[in-house]
Amino acid sequence: MPTEAKLYLAVDQGGHASRALVFDARGEMVAKHLCEIATESPRPGWVEHDAEALAASVQSAISGAVEALGAKKDRLVAAGLATQRSSMVCWDRITGQPLSKVISWRDVRAADAMKVFEAEADAIHRKTGLYPSPHYGASKLRWCLDHLPEVQAALREGRLCFGPLASFLTARITGAKATLVLESSRLGLGFMAFLSSLVFLPLSLRPNPPLEQLVDPPVLVQPTRRLPEPVRLDGKQRRLEPGLLELDQPLDQPDGVLE
């Protein structure tokens, strides 16, 4: 296919809506579709979205944009996904169904749990470049493990997937199961004690003493074999939304940790 005939799908999942935009090789937009999403704030400091509804909005946005292309949809060659980076969700690795709300990056329900790191804040910053913050996703995972029976059961039974919203959406629209390790993902860096300091960071970057010693109980101190292998999405992931279209190029999504 000539370069000038190729089309590119951009999927943007934001705090107010899910958008799918199609561009040509000159960067001109040729199709778009938007689906608004609801935001819930059941308590002060809590900001969340229904995970199933959010995933459906992304799929509807994609379907709407592709439908608007008509016969031109055969010219789609690649897709990209952008999300709210530090929003996180837990889901069932077998069924793909969510086990928690999508907890927004704006949510600070885990602020009290972060107080244990106040004395280590400078050391964490030296190691990671970030100060501990309840806005980052891993502290929200800690909250889910402490408060949601469905998440606790899934962890015990080896069915628990957790990660940034990007990972959940990637799993839903491509079926991919991988860990994406990129500098833009703050899931582990904001609350390293039980995740990135155990597995994902090189020894030279792990806190000393290990911060997992500060967490009680250390429920995620699991053998490394129980956690996923860090990889990048590559040419193996070419199907976007099963039954909708096949891509000549892989889905490229910028951040996330899956499972």
Sequence and secondary structure as in RCSB ss.txt:
>XXXX:A:sequence
MPTEAKLYLAVDQGGHASRALVFDARGEMVAKHLCEIATESPRPGWVEHDAEALAASVQSAISGAVEALGAKKDR
LVAAGLATQRSSMVCWDRITGQPLSKVISWRDVRAADAMKVFEAEADAIHRKTGLYPSPHYGASKLRWCLDHLPE
VQAALREGRLCFGPLASFLTARITGAKATLVLESSRLGLGFMAFLSSLVFLPLSLRPNPPLEQLVDPPVLVQPTR
RLPEPVRLDGKQRRLEPGLLELDQPLDQPDGVLE
>XXXX:A:secstr
  GGG EEEEEEE SSEEEEEEEETTS EEEEEEEE   B SSTT  EE HHHHHHHHHHHHHHHHHHHGGGGGG
EEEEEEE  TT EEEEETTT  BSS EE TT  TTTGGGGGGGGGHHHHHHHHS    TTSHHHHHHHHHHH HH
HHHHHHTT EEEEEHHHHHHHHHH    B   TT  TTTTSGGGTIIIIIS GGGS SS GGGGSSS TT   GG
GS  B    TT  EETTTTEE SS EE    B  
